């Protein structure tokens, strides 16, 4: 059964949806969630709950479902995701393979570069992701 995603109004709601998405490994539902969530709100909504599994399902959802339609939104999400609590901790614990997944997403963003971000913006964000 497909998860129905509505816009989360607070960190608790967001956490509940993320848990359901993560349990089902439902990348399409995660993409829906990220599409209706204002990237600026991501650090607040995530609060201190950012974990490796959640981080990776975000990356995969953005890569599989969102980057083709709206690369600007993907850039914004990656930018604000890097402002979340625990971002550095999660980044430090990623495997080589997981880092390669992030690199792939950045590669797609440079191919689809548009007026919402410059290649310079992308390069400086890559440094934040230690790529």
FITORLUM-514594 format. One record per residue: x, y, z of N, C-alpha, C in turn. Coordinates in steps of 0.02 Angstrom, whole numbers, plus 32768, in hexadecimal, padded with zeros to 4 digits. Layout:
N
nu/nv/nw/cau/cav/caw/cu/cv/cw
X/Y/Z/X/Y/Z/X/Y/Z
...
% end
This chain:
131
nu/nv/nw/cau/cav/caw/cu/cv/cw
802A/7FC4/8000/8000/8000/8000/802C/803E/8000
801C/806D/7FD3/8046/80A9/7FCD/8038/80D8/8008
806E/80F1/8023/8067/8121/805A/8049/8162/803F
8018/817C/8063/7FFC/81BD/8050/8023/81F2/8076
803E/8221/8052/8069/8253/8071/8046/8297/8071
8040/82B4/80AD/8027/82F8/80B0/805E/8323/80D1
805A/8363/80C5/808F/838F/80DD/8093/838E/8129
80CE/837E/8145/80D4/837B/818E/80D4/83C2/81AB
80B0/83CA/81E3/80AC/840D/8200/80E0/8419/8236
80FE/83E2/824E/8131/83EB/8282/8163/83B0/8280
8195/83B5/82AA/81CA/8382/82AB/81AF/833D/82BD
817D/833B/82E9/8160/82FB/82FE/813F/82D9/82C2
8114/82FE/829E/80F3/82E3/8262/8126/82CB/822F
8157/82F6/8223/818B/82E6/81F2/81AE/82A5/8206
81BE/829F/8246/81DF/8263/8261/81B6/8224/8256
8173/822A/8261/8146/81F1/8257/8147/81DA/820E
8143/820B/81E1/8142/81FB/8199/8185/81DB/8185
81BC/81F9/819D/81FE/81DF/818D/8206/8197/81A5
81ED/8189/81E1/81F1/8145/81FC/81CB/8114/81D0
818F/8127/81B9/8167/80FC/818E/818B/80F1/814B
81A5/8128/812F/81C9/8125/80EF/8206/80F6/80F6
822A/80FE/812D/8267/80D7/8138/8257/808D/8143
8223/807F/8169/820F/803A/8177/81FE/8016/8135
81DA/8039/810A/81C6/801B/80CA/81F9/8024/8093
822F/804A/80A1/8261/805B/806E/823D/8077/8030
820C/80A1/803D/81E1/80BC/8008/81FE/80FD/7FED
8228/80F6/7FBA/824A/8130/7F9F/821B/815F/7F7A
81E6/8143/7F5C/81B5/816D/7F39/8191/8199/7F6B
817D/817C/7FA3/815A/81A3/7FD7/818A/81D7/7FF5
81C9/81C5/7FFC/81FA/81F4/8016/8202/822F/7FE6
8203/821F/7FA5/8207/8254/7F72/81CB/8282/7F76
818F/8265/7F81/8152/828E/7F89/815A/82BC/7FC5
8173/82A1/7FFC/817E/82C8/8038/81AE/8302/802C
81E5/82F3/800A/8218/8327/7FFD/81FE/835A/7FCB
81D1/8345/7F9F/81B5/8373/7F6D/8186/83A6/7F8E
8161/8391/7FC1/8132/83C0/7FE1/814F/83E3/801E
818C/83D0/8031/81AB/83F0/806B/81D9/8428/8054
81D0/8462/8071/81FC/849A/8060/8243/848A/807A
8274/8488/804D/82B9/8476/8062/82D2/849F/809D
82BD/84DF/80A1/82D3/850A/80D9/82BE/84EF/811C
8288/84C8/811D/826D/84AD/815C/828E/846C/8170
82B6/8450/8144/82D3/840E/8150/82FB/8409/8192
8328/8439/81A0/834E/8433/81DF/8321/8431/821D
82EB/845A/821C/82BD/845D/8255/8294/841D/8259
827B/8406/8220/8251/83CA/821F/8279/838C/8233
82B8/8389/821E/82E1/834F/822F/82F5/8352/8279
82F8/838F/8294/830D/8399/82D9/8350/8375/82E3
8355/834B/8315/8395/8326/8321/838E/82DD/830C
8361/82CF/82DD/8350/828A/82CC/8372/8270/828D
83A0/8297/8270/83BF/8280/8233/83EA/8243/8240
83DD/820D/821C/8402/81CE/8221/841B/81BB/81DC
844C/818F/81DA/8468/8178/819B/8435/815C/816B
8408/8131/8185/83D6/8110/815B/83A8/8144/813B
8393/8175/8163/8366/81A9/814A/838B/81D5/8117
83C8/81E6/8127/83F1/820E/80FA/83F5/81EC/80B6
8403/81AB/80B6/840A/8187/8076/83C9/8180/8050
8392/8176/8073/8352/8171/804F/8340/81B5/8031
8354/81EB/8052/834B/822E/8035/8373/8234/7FF4
83B2/8221/7FF7/83DE/8226/7FBD/83C2/81FC/7F83
83AE/81BE/7F92/8395/8191/7F5E/8353/81AB/7F41
8327/81C4/7F6B/82E6/81DE/7F54/82F1/821A/7F27
831E/8246/7F3B/832C/8281/7F12/834A/826C/7ECF
8375/8239/7ED1/8395/8222/7E93/8363/81FF/7E64
833A/81D1/7E80/830E/81A9/7E56/82D0/81CE/7E3E
82B6/81FC/7E68/8274/8218/7E59/8272/8263/7E4E
82A1/8289/7E69/8299/82D1/7E6A/82C9/82F5/7E3A
8307/82DD/7E35/833A/8304/7E10/8326/830D/7DC6
8305/82DD/7DA8/82F0/82E2/7D62/82BB/8317/7D58
8290/8321/7D8B/8259/8351/7D85/826D/8396/7D9D
8293/8399/7DD4/82A0/83D9/7DF4/82E5/83DB/7E16
831A/83E2/7DEC/835D/83E2/7E09/8368/841B/7E3B
8345/8453/7E31/834B/848C/7E60/8335/8479/7EA6
82FE/8453/7EA9/82E4/843C/7EEA/8316/840C/7F0B
8334/83E1/7EE4/8366/83B2/7EFE/83A1/83D9/7F1B
83B8/840B/7EF6/83F0/8434/7F0F/83DD/8453/7F53
83A1/8470/7F56/838A/8490/7F94/8388/845E/7FCE
836E/8423/7FC0/836A/83F0/7FF5/83B0/83DC/800D
83DE/83D2/7FDF/8423/83C0/7FF2/8442/83F9/801B
8434/8436/8007/8450/8470/802A/8436/8472/8072
83F4/846D/807B/83D8/8472/80BF/83E3/8433/80E8
83E9/83FA/80C6/83F9/83BC/80EA/843D/83C2/810D
846A/83E6/80EC/84AD/83EF/8108/84AD/841D/8145
8475/8440/8151/846E/846C/818B/844E/8447/81C6
8438/840B/81BC/8414/83E6/81F0/8444/83D0/8227
8429/83CA/8264/8450/83AE/829B/8464/8368/8288
849D/8352/829E/84B7/830F/8293/84D0/8303/824B
84CC/8335/821F/84E2/832C/81DA/852A/8313/81D8
8557/8335/81FC/859E/8323/81FC/85AA/82DD/8217
8582/82CA/824A/8588/8287/8268/8575/8252/8234
853B/825D/8214/8522/822D/81E2/8554/8227/81A9
856D/8260/8192/859D/8261/815B/85DB/8239/816C
85F3/8241/81A9/8630/821E/81BF/8627/81D2/81C0
85E9/81BB/81C7/85DC/8173/81CE/85CA/8151/818C
85C7/8177/8156/85B4/8159/8116/85ED/812F/80FA
85D9/80F9/80D9/860B/80CD/80B8/861F/80ED/8075
8652/80D0/8057/866A/80E8/8016/8631/80E3/7FE2
860E/80AB/7FE3/85D7/809F/7FB5/859F/80D3/7FBE
8590/80E3/7FFD/855C/8115/800B/8571/815A/7FF3
85B1/816A/7FFC/85CB/81AB/7FE4/85C6/81AE/7F98
85D1/8175/7F77/85CC/8173/7F2E/8585/8182/7F17
8553/816D/7F3F/850D/817D/7F2E/8501/81C8/7F2F
851F/81EA/7F60/8518/8232/7F65/853B/8253/7F2A
8576/8239/7F19/859C/8253/7EE0/8572/824E/7EA0
8550/8215/7E97/8525/820B/7E5C/84F0/8242/7E57
84D1/8251/7E91/849D/8285/7E92/84BB/82C9/7E7E
84F5/82D8/7E99/8517/8317/7E86/8528/8318/7E3B
853D/82DE/7E20/854C/82DA/7DD8/850D/82EA/7DAF
84D5/82CE/7DC4/8496/82DC/7DA1/8485/8326/7DA5
8491/8343/7DDF/8483/838B/7DE7/84AE/83B6/7DB9
84ED/83A2/7DB0/8517/83CB/7D83/8501/83C2/7D3B
84E9/8386/7D28/84CF/837C/7CE4/8490/83A6/7CD8
8467/83AC/7D0C/8426/83CE/7D04/8427/8415/7D1F
8464/8430/7D25/846C/8473/7D42/843C/84A5/7D22
841B/84CD/7D4B/83EC/84FF/7D30/83F5/8541/7D56
83C8/8570/7D4B/83D2/85B3/7D69/83C6/85B6/7DB4
83B2/857E/7DD3/83A6/857E/7E1B/83E6/8574/7E44
841A/855D/7E23/845A/8555/7E45/8491/8556/7E10
84CB/856E/7E23/8503/8570/7DF4/8531/8534/7E00
855D/8526/7DD2/858E/84F0/7DDC/85BC/8500/7E16
85C7/8541/7E23/85F0/8556/7E5D/85CC/8544/7E9E
858A/8552/7E9F/8561/853F/7EDA/8567/84F5/7EE7
8562/84CF/7EB0/8564/8487/7EB5/85A8/846F/7ECF
85DD/848D/7EB5/8620/847B/7ECC/862A/8489/7F16
8612/84C2/7F2D/861C/84D2/7F74/85F1/84A4/7FA0
85B6/8490/7F87/858C/8461/7FAE/85AC/841B/7FB0
85CD/8408/7F79/85F1/83C8/7F79/8626/83C5/7FB0
8648/83FD/7FBB/867A/8400/7FF0/865B/83F5/8035
861F/8411/803E/85FB/8408/807D/85EC/83BD/8087
85DD/839B/8050/85D0/8352/8052/8610/8329/804F
8648/834C/8052/868A/832C/8052/8696/82FE/8016
8681/8317/7FDB/8689/82EF/7F9D/86C2/830C/7F75
% end
